[in-house]
Amino acid sequence: SILSGCSHAGLLDDGWHFFVSMRRDYSIMPMVEHFVCMIDLLGRSGRLDEGESLITKMPYEPTAVTWMTLLGACRMHSDVERGTRAAE
């Protein structure tokens, strides 16, 4: 997907733009998978606070994949405290 490509290329601003435009411009409600891509993108960019916040604000129950995505970013950026929360 475009969001996954943005995540792997480190294109945070572009990914966020596409994520927001799904709903705003095309009336497409992002699914859990889209939120996970954004959490991955924020995490890879070192914006772990925003990634964790997105998990708590998304209109779906977080899945194991959601938390594992944040946990991977915590490992990448050595955020042990947040990683512990994600692992619970």
C-alpha positions as CSV (number, residue, x, y, z in Angstrom):
1,S,0.0,0.0,0.0
2,I,1.0,3.6,-0.3
3,L,1.2,4.0,3.5
4,S,3.5,1.0,3.8
5,G,5.7,2.4,1.1
6,C,5.9,5.8,2.8
7,S,6.8,4.0,6.0
8,H,9.6,2.1,4.5
9,A,10.9,5.1,2.7
10,G,10.7,7.4,5.7
11,L,8.2,9.7,4.1
12,L,6.3,10.8,7.2
13,D,4.7,13.9,5.8
14,D,3.5,12.2,2.7
15,G,2.2,9.2,4.6
16,W,0.3,11.4,7.0
17,H,-1.2,13.4,4.0
18,F,-2.4,10.2,2.3
19,F,-3.8,8.9,5.6
20,V,-5.8,12.1,6.3
21,S,-6.9,12.4,2.7
22,M,-8.5,9.0,2.8
23,R,-11.3,10.3,5.0
24,R,-11.3,13.9,4.1
25,D,-11.1,13.7,0.3
26,Y,-12.4,10.3,-0.5
27,S,-14.8,9.5,2.4
28,I,-12.9,6.2,3.1
29,M,-12.7,5.3,6.7
30,P,-9.2,4.0,7.5
31,M,-9.2,0.4,8.6
32,V,-7.0,-1.1,11.4
33,E,-4.3,-1.9,8.9
34,H,-4.1,1.7,7.8
35,F,-3.6,2.8,11.5
36,V,-0.9,0.1,11.9
37,C,0.9,1.5,8.9
38,M,0.8,5.0,10.4
39,I,2.0,3.7,13.8
40,D,4.9,2.0,12.0
41,L,5.6,5.2,10.1
42,L,5.5,7.3,13.3
43,G,7.6,4.8,15.1
44,R,10.3,4.5,12.4
45,S,10.5,8.3,12.5
46,G,11.1,8.3,16.3
47,R,7.7,9.8,17.1
48,L,6.7,7.2,19.5
49,D,4.5,9.5,21.6
50,E,2.4,10.2,18.6
51,G,2.3,6.5,17.6
52,E,1.1,5.5,21.1
53,S,-1.4,8.3,21.1
54,L,-2.8,7.2,17.7
55,I,-3.3,3.7,19.2
56,T,-5.4,5.1,22.1
57,K,-7.4,7.4,19.7
58,M,-8.2,5.1,16.8
59,P,-11.8,3.9,16.6
60,Y,-10.8,0.2,16.8
61,E,-9.6,-2.0,19.6
62,P,-5.8,-2.4,19.2
63,T,-4.8,-5.8,17.9
64,A,-1.7,-7.7,18.8
65,V,-0.1,-6.5,15.6
66,T,-0.8,-2.9,16.6
67,W,1.1,-3.3,19.8
68,M,3.9,-5.3,18.2
69,T,4.4,-2.6,15.7
70,L,4.8,0.0,18.5
71,L,7.0,-2.5,20.4
72,G,9.3,-2.8,17.4
73,A,9.7,0.9,17.2
74,C,10.4,1.1,20.9
75,R,13.2,-1.5,20.4
76,M,14.6,0.5,17.5
77,H,14.7,3.7,19.5
78,S,15.6,2.1,22.9
79,D,12.4,3.2,24.6
80,V,12.3,0.6,27.3
81,E,9.5,2.2,29.4
82,R,7.1,2.5,26.4
83,G,8.1,-0.9,25.1
84,T,7.1,-2.4,28.4
85,R,3.7,-0.8,28.2
86,A,3.3,-2.0,24.6
87,A,4.3,-5.6,25.6
88,E,1.6,-5.7,28.3
